[in-house]
């Protein structure tokens, strides 16, 4: 999260950044934060002054007792007792003021990088790159939700029977395609220098707070009733939280981890044609790459992560584009985000398959994730990206590679699938 020292030193920058992220009444909120911090400091100063008076009075009591001035000493004792009561009240008031300050601070998003474009909605995002040729389909081409029925590889009805809408069952070649993509993406990440992690898929509240899902996204997360544990929305959360309350040795940086997990999202309020089939699910598999970096290296790392994700799409021969998200379309915690979208030929639209983001110190401040450079403790920068989420990749492979005789599997996946066509 943002810090009060930063906000005080960079007040106008903070207001401008919050405004770009469309925070309502940004200037008033920043003024309120500074006023709350002033109040907290004043209470602590008053308590410190009262403590000094109390300590001085205690010394005086000893001197009076030694000189036989018992009545004066008793009077000083009463004065000291009253001061201790005042100190207790002031310290409690300062704790309340600090909690109010923190409660307001955690509602503020990260500030956007200077390169983030102005804008509020997806249409305002900046297209920075296009790759590949849009395929031309045969006359009888179908969207993936029809293809999966024709080839009996994914069953939404069975998933609905077992669990509910948005929990598909993968069957036969559909299940093998899932496994092939997972192994391919993990192998490619490991080749790129990432260290594989298999984390828990349930997290506690501290972990959700550390990476910024809580208190921002409670409504989108599944929670267990008895234990109050949350099903993860992405592997970013448990993998980044490996470093909560850790001072990383400078020699260990950069840290590059990759993990495959199922992901769970309630997607409350989602509806319409654009969420049909595999376009939006409550449970899906995703490979996540996470980096912990020195601040001066984090934006070079972001570009490297973007290129890694793009290399996967190129090897799958999927036409894609890269977007730089505008202030209003970015996540709560990100300073800069690139989205990768693949072309879905039968739907005639772009599908987001990856977001790669730099969070700068925003998550690290919550996590208390630091390193020491030249003896000075500093916050690290955290980054993560989808490399890749499976459902829309599967949708694009099925739609873009369909022929009258079946679906051709990308050559790079054949060693993993063990088959060349779905028919």
Beta strands, then each sheet from edge to edge (+ up, - down):
strand 1: 126-131
strand 2: 154-155
strand 3: 169-170
strand 4: 195-197
strand 5: 202-203
strand 6: 230-231
strand 7: 247-248
strand 8: 255-264
strand 9: 283-293
strand 10: 320-324
strand 11: 336-344
strand 12: 349-358
strand 13: 370-373
strand 14: 376-379
strand 15: 381-389
strand 16: 402-403
strand 17: 406-408
strand 18: 421-422
sheet 1: 1+ 10- 11+ 12- 15+ 9- 8+ 4+
sheet 2: 2+ 3-
sheet 3: 5+ 6-
sheet 4: 7+ 13+ 14-
sheet 5: 16+ 17- 18+
end
